[in-house]
Amino acid sequence: MSGIGKNLRKRSKYLNLTDAEVARRIGISARRYSYYVTDQRQPDFAMLKKICKVLRISYNELFAE
């Protein structure tokens, strides 16, 4: 799985959401979400589903290079 951090950052900025707000909406800590944004960890499928819903983005857009 390639890193998705760049696309997470880009999409949350487009929606005018902070990382903390995205984390709160998907039900995790801001620290855990920051690991995804910085590509230190990769979310599992269930978490990807939540992230896509909150950021209103498709899997394809999330994984686009």
C-alpha positions in Angstrom: 0.0 0.0 0.0 1.5 3.3 -1.0 1.5 6.3 1.2 -1.7 8.3 1.3 -0.6 11.1 3.6 -0.2 13.7 0.8 -3.8 13.1 -0.4 -5.2 13.2 3.2 -3.5 16.5 3.8 -4.6 17.9 0.4 -8.3 16.8 0.9 -8.6 18.0 4.5 -7.2 21.4 3.4 -9.7 21.6 0.5 -12.5 20.9 3.0 -11.0 23.4 5.5 -10.6 20.7 8.2 -7.8 20.4 10.7 -6.2 17.0 11.3 -7.7 17.1 14.8 -11.2 17.7 13.4 -10.8 14.8 10.9 -9.6 12.6 13.7 -12.5 13.5 15.9 -15.0 12.8 13.1 -13.6 9.4 12.4 -13.3 8.6 16.1 -9.6 8.3 16.7 -6.9 10.4 18.4 -5.2 13.2 16.6 -1.9 11.4 17.2 -3.1 8.3 15.5 -4.4 10.2 12.5 -1.1 12.1 12.3 0.6 8.8 11.7 -1.5 8.3 8.6 -0.9 11.8 7.4 2.9 11.4 7.8 2.8 7.9 6.3 4.3 6.4 9.4 1.4 3.9 9.5 -1.2 2.7 7.1 -4.9 2.5 8.1 -6.8 -0.8 7.8 -9.7 -1.2 5.5 -12.4 -0.3 8.1 -10.5 2.9 8.9 -10.0 3.7 5.2 -13.7 3.5 4.8 -14.3 6.0 7.6 -11.7 8.3 6.3 -13.1 8.3 2.8 -16.6 9.0 4.2 -15.5 12.0 6.4 -13.3 13.5 3.6 -15.9 12.7 0.9 -13.3 11.1 -1.3 -13.2 7.9 -3.2 -10.6 5.1 -2.7 -9.2 5.9 -6.1 -8.7 9.6 -5.3 -7.2 8.7 -2.0 -4.6 6.4 -3.6 -3.9 8.6 -6.6 -0.3 9.4 -7.2 
